[in-house]
Amino acid sequence: MNKDQIKGEVKNIAGKVQEKAGKVVGSTEQQVKGQARQVEGKIQKGVGNVEEAVRDSKKH
C-alpha cells in the first residue's frame, strides 16, 4: 500500500463517520460533507491503486 491508498481510505472512513453523525444530529449539511469526503477518499485511493499498478508493472 502507498500513502495515497492509506490517506484515501482514512478520508473515506472519516466521511462515513461524518455522514452518520450528521444523520444523528439531523444536519443535512454534515451528511453532504461526509458524502463528499467519502468520494474524495475513494478518488485518492484510486489514484494510489493506479500508482501501485504502474510501479508493479515496472518491476516485471
N, CA, C and O atoms as a GROMACS GRO file, in nm:
protein
  240
    1MET      N    1   0.084  -0.118   0.000
    1MET     CA    2   0.000   0.000   0.000
    1MET      C    3   0.088   0.124   0.000
    1MET      O    4   0.195   0.126   0.061
    2ASN      N    5   0.042   0.226  -0.069
    2ASN     CA    6   0.116   0.351  -0.070
    2ASN      C    7   0.038   0.458   0.006
    2ASN      O    8  -0.074   0.434   0.052
    3LYS      N    9   0.097   0.576   0.017
    3LYS     CA   10   0.038   0.681   0.101
    3LYS      C   11  -0.098   0.727   0.049
    3LYS      O   12  -0.186   0.759   0.129
    4ASP      N   13  -0.117   0.731  -0.083
    4ASP     CA   14  -0.247   0.774  -0.135
    4ASP      C   15  -0.356   0.672  -0.103
    4ASP      O   16  -0.470   0.710  -0.075
    5GLN      N   17  -0.323   0.544  -0.107
    5GLN     CA   18  -0.421   0.443  -0.072
    5GLN      C   19  -0.462   0.456   0.075
    5GLN      O   20  -0.580   0.446   0.108
    6ILE      N   21  -0.366   0.477   0.160
    6ILE     CA   22  -0.393   0.488   0.304
    6ILE      C   23  -0.472   0.616   0.334
    6ILE      O   24  -0.574   0.612   0.403
    7LYS      N   25  -0.424   0.729   0.281
    7LYS     CA   26  -0.494   0.856   0.306
    7LYS      C   27  -0.635   0.852   0.250
    7LYS      O   28  -0.728   0.905   0.310
    8GLY      N   29  -0.650   0.790   0.133
    8GLY     CA   30  -0.783   0.780   0.073
    8GLY      C   31  -0.878   0.700   0.158
    8GLY      O   32  -0.994   0.738   0.176
    9GLU      N   33  -0.830   0.589   0.212
    9GLU     CA   34  -0.915   0.507   0.298
    9GLU      C   35  -0.951   0.580   0.427
    9GLU      O   36  -1.064   0.570   0.476
   10VAL      N   37  -0.855   0.654   0.483
   10VAL     CA   38  -0.883   0.731   0.604
   10VAL      C   39  -0.990   0.836   0.577
   10VAL      O   40  -1.081   0.854   0.658
   11LYS      N   41  -0.981   0.906   0.463
   11LYS     CA   42  -1.082   1.007   0.428
   11LYS      C   43  -1.219   0.942   0.409
   11LYS      O   44  -1.321   0.996   0.451
   12ASN      N   45  -1.220   0.825   0.346
   12ASN     CA   46  -1.345   0.754   0.324
   12ASN      C   47  -1.411   0.719   0.458
   12ASN      O   48  -1.531   0.741   0.476
   13ILE      N   49  -1.334   0.665   0.550
   13ILE     CA   50  -1.387   0.629   0.681
   13ILE      C   51  -1.433   0.753   0.757
   13ILE      O   52  -1.540   0.753   0.817
   14ALA      N   53  -1.352   0.859   0.753
   14ALA     CA   54  -1.390   0.983   0.822
   14ALA      C   55  -1.519   1.040   0.763
   14ALA      O   56  -1.603   1.094   0.836
   15GLY      N   57  -1.535   1.028   0.633
   15GLY     CA   58  -1.657   1.074   0.568
   15GLY      C   59  -1.779   0.995   0.611
   15GLY      O   60  -1.887   1.051   0.630
   16LYS      N   61  -1.762   0.864   0.628
   16LYS     CA   62  -1.873   0.780   0.674
   16LYS      C   63  -1.914   0.820   0.815
   16LYS      O   64  -2.033   0.829   0.846
   17VAL      N   65  -1.814   0.845   0.900
   17VAL     CA   66  -1.842   0.887   1.037
   17VAL      C   67  -1.915   1.021   1.037
   17VAL      O   68  -2.013   1.040   1.110
   18GLN      N   69  -1.866   1.115   0.955
   18GLN     CA   70  -1.927   1.248   0.948
   18GLN      C   71  -2.070   1.239   0.896
   18GLN      O   72  -2.159   1.307   0.947
   19GLU      N   73  -2.092   1.155   0.797
   19GLU     CA   74  -2.228   1.138   0.743
   19GLU      C   75  -2.321   1.081   0.850
   19GLU      O   76  -2.433   1.130   0.868
   20LYS      N   77  -2.276   0.978   0.922
   20LYS     CA   78  -2.359   0.917   1.026
   20LYS      C   79  -2.387   1.016   1.139
   20LYS      O   80  -2.498   1.023   1.191
   21ALA      N   81  -2.284   1.094   1.177
   21ALA     CA   82  -2.304   1.195   1.282
   21ALA      C   83  -2.406   1.299   1.237
   21ALA      O   84  -2.488   1.344   1.316
   22GLY      N   85  -2.400   1.337   1.110
   22GLY     CA   86  -2.497   1.431   1.056
   22GLY      C   87  -2.639   1.377   1.063
   22GLY      O   88  -2.733   1.451   1.091
   23LYS      N   89  -2.654   1.248   1.037
   23LYS     CA   90  -2.787   1.186   1.047
   23LYS      C   91  -2.837   1.187   1.190
   23LYS      O   92  -2.954   1.214   1.216
   24VAL      N   93  -2.746   1.158   1.283
   24VAL     CA   94  -2.784   1.151   1.424
   24VAL      C   95  -2.833   1.287   1.474
   24VAL      O   96  -2.933   1.295   1.545
   25VAL      N   97  -2.762   1.392   1.436
   25VAL     CA   98  -2.800   1.526   1.485
   25VAL      C   99  -2.896   1.598   1.391
   25VAL      O  100  -2.938   1.710   1.419
   26GLY      N  101  -2.930   1.534   1.280
   26GLY     CA  102  -3.026   1.594   1.187
   26GLY      C  103  -2.968   1.705   1.101
   26GLY      O  104  -3.040   1.796   1.061
   27SER      N  105  -2.838   1.697   1.073
   27SER     CA  106  -2.772   1.801   0.993
   27SER      C  107  -2.748   1.751   0.850
   27SER      O  108  -2.657   1.672   0.825
   28THR      N  109  -2.831   1.797   0.760
   28THR     CA  110  -2.814   1.761   0.619
   28THR      C  111  -2.679   1.808   0.567
   28THR      O  112  -2.615   1.740   0.487
   29GLU      N  113  -2.636   1.924   0.613
   29GLU     CA  114  -2.508   1.979   0.569
   29GLU      C  115  -2.393   1.884   0.604
   29GLU      O  116  -2.306   1.859   0.521
   30GLN      N  117  -2.392   1.832   0.724
   30GLN     CA  118  -2.286   1.741   0.766
   30GLN      C  119  -2.294   1.608   0.690
   30GLN      O  120  -2.192   1.546   0.661
   31GLN      N  121  -2.416   1.565   0.660
   31GLN     CA  122  -2.432   1.443   0.582
   31GLN      C  123  -2.371   1.460   0.443
   31GLN      O  124  -2.301   1.372   0.394
   32VAL      N  125  -2.399   1.573   0.380
   32VAL     CA  126  -2.348   1.600   0.246
   32VAL      C  127  -2.196   1.614   0.249
   32VAL      O  128  -2.126   1.562   0.162
   33LYS      N  129  -2.145   1.684   0.351
   33LYS     CA  130  -1.999   1.697   0.363
   33LYS      C  131  -1.934   1.560   0.383
   33LYS      O  132  -1.827   1.534   0.328
   34GLY      N  133  -1.997   1.475   0.459
   34GLY     CA  134  -1.945   1.340   0.480
   34GLY      C  135  -1.943   1.260   0.352
   34GLY      O  136  -1.848   1.187   0.324
   35GLN      N  137  -2.049   1.272   0.273
   35GLN     CA  138  -2.054   1.202   0.146
   35GLN      C  139  -1.947   1.254   0.051
   35GLN      O  140  -1.883   1.175  -0.019
   36ALA      N  141  -1.927   1.385   0.049
   36ALA     CA  142  -1.824   1.444  -0.037
   36ALA      C  143  -1.686   1.395   0.006
   36ALA      O  144  -1.600   1.368  -0.079
   37ARG      N  145  -1.664   1.385   0.135
   37ARG     CA  146  -1.535   1.338   0.186
   37ARG      C  147  -1.511   1.193   0.147
   37ARG      O  148  -1.398   1.154   0.117
   38GLN      N  149  -1.618   1.114   0.147
   38GLN     CA  150  -1.606   0.974   0.105
   38GLN      C  151  -1.564   0.965  -0.042
   38GLN      O  152  -1.478   0.886  -0.079
   39VAL      N  153  -1.626   1.047  -0.125
   39VAL     CA  154  -1.592   1.048  -0.268
   39VAL      C  155  -1.447   1.089  -0.287
   39VAL      O  156  -1.374   1.028  -0.365
   40GLU      N  157  -1.406   1.193  -0.215
   40GLU     CA  158  -1.267   1.239  -0.223
   40GLU      C  159  -1.171   1.127  -0.182
   40GLU      O  160  -1.067   1.106  -0.246
   41GLY      N  161  -1.206   1.055  -0.077
   41GLY     CA  162  -1.122   0.945  -0.032
   41GLY      C  163  -1.115   0.832  -0.132
   41GLY      O  164  -1.008   0.775  -0.155
   42LYS      N  165  -1.228   0.800  -0.193
   42LYS     CA  166  -1.229   0.693  -0.294
   42LYS      C  167  -1.146   0.730  -0.416
   42LYS      O  168  -1.078   0.646  -0.474
   43ILE      N  169  -1.153   0.857  -0.455
   43ILE     CA  170  -1.073   0.903  -0.568
   43ILE      C  171  -0.925   0.894  -0.534
   43ILE      O  172  -0.845   0.845  -0.614
   44GLN      N  173  -0.887   0.942  -0.416
   44GLN     CA  174  -0.747   0.939  -0.376
   44GLN      C  175  -0.696   0.794  -0.366
   44GLN      O  176  -0.584   0.765  -0.407
   45LYS      N  177  -0.778   0.706  -0.314
   45LYS     CA  178  -0.739   0.566  -0.306
   45LYS      C  179  -0.722   0.508  -0.447
   45LYS      O  180  -0.632   0.428  -0.472
   46GLY      N  181  -0.810   0.547  -0.538
   46GLY     CA  182  -0.799   0.501  -0.676
   46GLY      C  183  -0.670   0.548  -0.741
   46GLY      O  184  -0.607   0.473  -0.815
   47VAL      N  185  -0.632   0.671  -0.713
   47VAL     CA  186  -0.504   0.723  -0.764
   47VAL      C  187  -0.390   0.638  -0.710
   47VAL      O  188  -0.298   0.602  -0.783
   48GLY      N  189  -0.396   0.607  -0.583
   48GLY     CA  190  -0.294   0.523  -0.522
   48GLY      C  191  -0.290   0.384  -0.584
   48GLY      O  192  -0.182   0.328  -0.603
   49ASN      N  193  -0.407   0.330  -0.616
   49ASN     CA  194  -0.412   0.199  -0.681
   49ASN      C  195  -0.344   0.202  -0.817
   49ASN      O  196  -0.271   0.110  -0.853
   50VAL      N  197  -0.369   0.308  -0.892
   50VAL     CA  198  -0.307   0.322  -1.025
   50VAL      C  199  -0.156   0.336  -1.011
   50VAL      O  200  -0.080   0.272  -1.084
   51GLU      N  201  -0.113   0.420  -0.916
   51GLU     CA  202   0.030   0.437  -0.894
   51GLU      C  203   0.097   0.304  -0.861
   51GLU      O  204   0.205   0.274  -0.912
   52GLU      N  205   0.033   0.226  -0.776
   52GLU     CA  206   0.090   0.098  -0.737
   52GLU      C  207   0.093   0.001  -0.855
   52GLU      O  208   0.189  -0.074  -0.871
   53ALA      N  209  -0.011   0.002  -0.937
   53ALA     CA  210  -0.014  -0.086  -1.054
   53ALA      C  211   0.096  -0.050  -1.151
   53ALA      O  212   0.160  -0.138  -1.208
   54VAL      N  213   0.119   0.080  -1.170
   54VAL     CA  214   0.227   0.122  -1.260
   54VAL      C  215   0.361   0.080  -1.203
   54VAL      O  216   0.447   0.029  -1.275
   55ARG      N  217   0.380   0.100  -1.074
   55ARG     CA  218   0.505   0.062  -1.009
   55ARG      C  219   0.528  -0.088  -1.020
   55ARG      O  220   0.639  -0.132  -1.047
   56ASP      N  221   0.422  -0.167  -0.998
   56ASP     CA  222   0.434  -0.311  -1.009
   56ASP      C  223   0.465  -0.356  -1.151
   56ASP      O  224   0.540  -0.452  -1.171
   57SER      N  225   0.407  -0.288  -1.249
   57SER     CA  226   0.431  -0.327  -1.388
   57SER      C  227   0.575  -0.297  -1.429
   57SER      O  228   0.630  -0.365  -1.516
   58LYS      N  229   0.635  -0.198  -1.368
   58LYS     CA  230   0.775  -0.165  -1.399
   58LYS      C  231   0.871  -0.268  -1.340
   58LYS      O  232   0.982  -0.286  -1.391
   59LYS      N  233   0.829  -0.337  -1.235
   59LYS     CA  234   0.913  -0.439  -1.173
   59LYS      C  235   0.923  -0.564  -1.259
   59LYS      O  236   1.022  -0.637  -1.252
   60HIS      N  237   0.822  -0.588  -1.339
   60HIS     CA  238   0.817  -0.712  -1.418
   60HIS      C  239   0.868  -0.687  -1.552
   60HIS      O  240   0.872  -0.778  -1.635
   0.00000   0.00000   0.00000
